[in-house]
Amino acid sequence: MRHKRAIPNRSLRVSDQIQRDLAELIRDLKDPRIGMVTINSVEVTPDYAHAKVYFSLLLGDTAECEAGLNEAAGFLRNGLFKRLQIHTVPTLHFQFDRTTERAAELSALIRTANATRAKDD
């Protein structure tokens, strides 16, 4: 029974470590398409073969940045090989995370609704 609980914890630890290491490795990339990137989360498949890496971008074109990161995925994976103490380092798949964008849009809608309500009162 105890073993079953250890596996999700290990997966979370690996995801967390990949997230931290990628943040450092991405800073060293010279590709001008890759701007100020924040790694929001990493989801690793149970067999550690693949990892979806969700990122947000402070400045720049999200599609260009995503393309640049996915082109650099092999290089970044090699960097992870040297840092991670695991048998299989997953293939990286970068995806722009729209969560912060949506949160900002919702906040703006709430502010507008509150301002309208205040004006009506």
C-alpha positions as CSV (number, residue, x, y, z in Angstrom):
1,M,0.0,0.0,0.0
2,R,2.8,2.4,0.9
3,H,4.5,2.0,-2.5
4,K,1.4,3.3,-4.4
5,R,1.5,6.6,-2.6
6,A,5.2,7.1,-3.3
7,I,4.8,7.1,-7.1
8,P,2.6,10.3,-7.3
9,N,5.0,12.0,-4.9
10,R,8.0,11.0,-7.1
11,S,6.2,12.3,-10.2
12,L,5.5,15.6,-8.4
13,R,9.1,15.9,-7.3
14,V,10.4,15.2,-10.8
15,S,7.9,17.8,-12.3
16,D,9.0,20.3,-9.7
17,Q,12.7,19.7,-10.4
18,I,12.2,19.9,-14.1
19,Q,10.3,23.2,-13.6
20,R,13.2,24.7,-11.6
21,D,15.9,23.4,-13.9
22,L,14.2,24.6,-17.1
23,A,13.8,28.1,-15.7
24,E,17.5,28.3,-15.3
25,L,18.3,26.6,-18.6
26,I,15.9,28.8,-20.6
27,R,17.7,32.0,-19.3
28,D,20.8,30.8,-21.1
29,L,19.1,30.5,-24.5
30,K,20.2,33.0,-27.1
31,D,17.1,32.8,-29.3
32,P,15.6,36.3,-29.6
33,R,12.1,34.9,-29.9
34,I,12.3,33.6,-26.4
35,G,11.5,36.5,-24.1
36,M,10.9,36.7,-20.3
37,V,9.5,33.3,-19.8
38,T,8.0,31.9,-16.6
39,I,7.5,28.2,-16.3
40,N,4.0,27.8,-14.6
41,S,3.8,24.1,-14.4
42,V,5.2,20.8,-15.8
43,E,3.0,17.7,-16.3
44,V,5.0,14.5,-16.7
45,T,3.4,11.3,-18.1
46,P,3.4,8.3,-15.8
47,D,6.2,6.6,-17.8
48,Y,8.3,9.8,-17.8
49,A,8.5,9.7,-21.6
50,H,6.9,13.1,-22.1
51,A,6.4,16.4,-20.2
52,K,4.0,19.2,-21.1
53,V,5.7,22.4,-20.0
54,Y,3.2,25.3,-19.5
55,F,4.7,28.8,-19.7
56,S,3.7,32.4,-19.6
57,L,5.4,35.3,-21.2
58,L,5.9,38.8,-19.9
59,L,6.9,40.4,-23.2
60,G,6.9,39.2,-26.8
61,D,5.0,37.1,-29.2
62,T,3.6,33.9,-27.6
63,A,3.4,31.9,-30.8
64,E,7.0,32.8,-31.7
65,C,8.2,32.1,-28.2
66,E,6.4,28.7,-28.1
67,A,8.0,27.8,-31.5
68,G,11.5,28.8,-30.2
69,L,11.1,26.8,-27.0
70,N,9.9,23.7,-28.9
71,E,12.9,24.0,-31.3
72,A,15.2,24.3,-28.3
73,A,13.5,21.3,-26.5
74,G,16.2,18.8,-27.5
75,F,18.9,21.1,-26.2
76,L,17.0,21.8,-23.0
77,R,16.4,18.1,-22.5
78,N,20.2,17.5,-22.8
79,G,20.7,20.1,-20.1
80,L,18.2,18.2,-17.9
81,F,20.1,14.9,-18.5
82,K,23.1,16.5,-16.8
83,R,21.1,17.8,-13.9
84,L,18.4,15.2,-13.1
85,Q,19.2,12.0,-11.3
86,I,16.5,9.9,-13.2
87,H,16.8,7.1,-15.7
88,T,14.4,8.7,-18.3
89,V,14.4,12.4,-19.0
90,P,11.1,13.2,-20.8
91,T,10.7,14.7,-24.2
92,L,9.6,18.3,-23.7
93,H,6.5,19.9,-25.2
94,F,6.1,23.6,-24.5
95,Q,2.7,25.1,-24.5
96,F,1.7,28.7,-23.8
97,D,-0.4,28.9,-20.6
98,R,-3.4,31.2,-21.0
99,T,-4.3,31.0,-17.3
100,T,-2.8,34.4,-16.3
101,E,-4.2,36.0,-19.5
102,R,-7.7,34.7,-18.6
103,A,-7.3,35.8,-15.0
104,A,-6.5,39.4,-16.1
105,E,-9.5,39.4,-18.5
106,L,-11.8,38.2,-15.7
107,S,-10.5,40.8,-13.3
108,A,-11.1,43.5,-15.9
109,L,-14.7,42.2,-16.4
110,I,-15.3,42.2,-12.6
111,R,-13.9,45.8,-12.3
112,T,-16.2,46.9,-15.1
113,A,-19.2,45.2,-13.5
114,N,-18.5,46.7,-10.1
115,A,-17.9,50.2,-11.6
116,T,-21.3,49.9,-13.4
117,R,-23.0,48.7,-10.3
118,A,-21.5,51.6,-8.2
119,K,-22.6,54.1,-10.9
120,D,-26.2,52.6,-10.8
121,D,-26.3,52.8,-7.0
